[in-house]
Amino acid sequence: MITNVVVPLDGSPLAATAIEPARALAEATGATLRLLAAEPLTCWREQIHEANDYLEQQAASTGLPAVETLVVGDKAARQAILVQSQVAGAVVCMATHGRSGMGHAALGSVAEAILHDSDRPLVLVGPSMTPAPPQLRHGNLLIAVDGSPASDAIIPIASDWAQMLELRPWVVEVVPTPTSSVGDAPERTSESATVRHIAQGLHDGGMLAQWEVLHDPDTADALLDYANQLPAALIAMATHGRTGLARVALGSVAMQVVHRSPCPVLVARSPNLVE
């Protein structure tokens, strides 16, 4: 059960794009919307007042009758957000500060750090989200899996969110190698076994779940095309990153999906990230 939806803000237009999906989530669940200024401040009185004024302006723009605001100036952004994410019933909805380089898109360091350190799912909003994303409640939930134990981490979370928001689940797996031969029926049956099993489990839980196996050399492209066609109100997927000195809390596919998604992405940290 969600009781608080926390939105970290730093005064940038990109960070503020998380407010609308967070507002929709709070309204749909009856949770409290909490706007958080999580930038380290020098604690000068003028800076604190400016941060408070900014949060109050953003709170008024939501149209909700009661929105909490919180300025944390004695902690780094990562620490402040992590503390809020661990509060019982809280979920963090934050924008990612994507940057391109070396042919791929990377998420902002703060979002990466929270994913690495927290065992709670995050709602991430990338810079490509449409100005008016599909309605969250009663919408379509695209659950991305790949048949690995790591991807299974998202299934119980997605199931809970589907029930909570009355979303229609679509379990989707992308097979990188296209199946072009008409004689490959046994192979196609094997490919669909995972998604059919997951969809059946959701169906047994009272949800009308659909499933699909896509064939495309680019997993992210296939998932994003499918999300646009539905259209998806929310995409759910597990991380496939690594930890350690050069840690990347999100794998490359999840990075691309979040960076290019037209809707928010619910991301869960896989419990078996590679060190």
C-alpha positions, 0 to 999 in steps of 0.5 A: 500500500502506498501512503506517500509519493515522494518527488525530489526536485532541484529547481530544473524543468526536467526534475519537475516533469515527475510532478504530474505522474506523481500527482496522478499516482497519489490521486489514484491511491489516496497517498500524500504527495510530498515534494522534496528539495534534496539539493545540499544547501549551505543552510543560509536563510535566503536559500532555505526560503527560496527552496520553500517558495519553489516547493510551495509554487509547485505544490499549488500547481498540482491542484491537490488540496494538501501537498507536503513540502520538505527542504533538506539542506543538511544532507546530499541529495542521494542521502535525503532521497534514500531516507525518504524512500525507506519510509514505510509506504513511500515510493519515490517518483523522480525524473532522470537526468539523462546524458548521452555518450559513447553511443548510449544513454546513461541515467543521472547519478542520483537515480542510479545511486538510489536504485543501487542502495534501496530495495524499494522500486522507483518510478522513473520519468525520462526526458522523452515522457509525453506531456500528457501521458496515458491515464494511470488508473485503469490503463495498460501496464507493460511488464517486460521480462526476458526469461531470466531469474533477474527479470522475475523480480518485477513480477510480484511488484507489477502484480501489486501495482496492477491490482492497486491501480486496476491496470491491465497487465501485458507481459512482454518478452523480446527475443533478439533473434527473429523467427522467420521459418514456418517450421519453427513452431516448437521453438515459438512454443518454447519461447512463449512458455515463460510469458504464458506462465506469468500471464496465467499467474496474474490471471489466477490472481484475478487480472485479465492479463495478456502476453506477447513474444516480440522478435527484434534485434533491439530489445529496447526499440521493440519494448518502446514501440509496443508501449506506444501502440498499447498505449502503456500508462506504465512500464515495469521492469527489473534492473540488470545492472552490476554493482561494485567500483564501476557499478551501473544500477540499471542495465543498458536496456533499462537505461534506454527504456527509461530515457526514451519511454513516453510514460513512467517506468517502474523499476525494481532492483534485481536481488542478484545484481552481479558484483 
